Amino acid sequence: MNDDRSNMPFWEHFEELRKRLLLALIALVMATVASFFFAENVVNFLTNPVGGIETLQSIEVTENIGVFTRVALMCGLIIALPVIFYELLAFIMPGLKPSERRWVISGLIFGSIFFLIGVAFAFYVMLPRTLDFLLTFMGVQTIPRFSSYLKFITSLIFWMGIAFEMPLIVFVLAKIRIVSAQQLLKQWRYAIIIIAALSAVITPTVDPVSMGLLMVPLIALYFVSVLFAAIAGGKSKTVEPTS
């Protein structure tokens, strides 16, 4: 069954996309404004691994308000992510087959779950080990700076949440025949180079140790994605009835 939107002219598609992006932006703004009411509690929670907010120090006059705003923006983005994904998927789904739509909708639901799993992994597994290494390196007493610490931890948490969606996204893409396990496995060398470049950009510090600590789980997730693609591609493709 064909969707009416397949016959829409280009500018109507563009207008539809503009409306979807506007709704996603409104959701992001509303979620960020709401996050200002509990951002301080989130800051207190995020500073627990280093002994609380009282163990940190600020240097610049505007540093505290900058950190508070950064955390509110991060919370707003996380809260608004399901709406953002929905609006983008609502734009592309009319062009998909019924079976493909089911996989995309399932991907939206489980994508949010996988994101939260990635956030939890970053905070409870990666962060304690990373901080223990960085703060005790060479035995020099280290008093973290407020903005540097929050920038480091929020970047780590957010990007690990995004990274944990990689296997699920690849599974959906393989299910609708956009990628395959063979393609991903063949390009693994290029993938590692891209991951290294992304890790260098994402890591808020310049030391190679932090970059390496981020690269290892990203590389592991890439090969997990290959496995997910193999599982998705191993099943026979359903033939859609035409009308």
Secondary structure, 3 states (H helix, E strand, C coil): CCCHHHHCCHHHHHHHHHHHHHHHHHHHHHHHHHHCCCHHHHHHHHCHHHCCHHHCECCCCCHHHHHHHHHHHHHHHHHHHHHHHHHHHHHHHHHCCHHHHHHHHHHHHHHHHHHHHHHHHHHHHHHHHHHHHHHHHHHCCCCCEHHHHHHHHHHHHHHHHHHCCHHHHHHHHHHCCCCCHHHHHHCHHHHHHHHHHHHHHHCCCCCHHHHHHHHHHHHHHHHHHHHHHHHHHCCCCCCCCCC
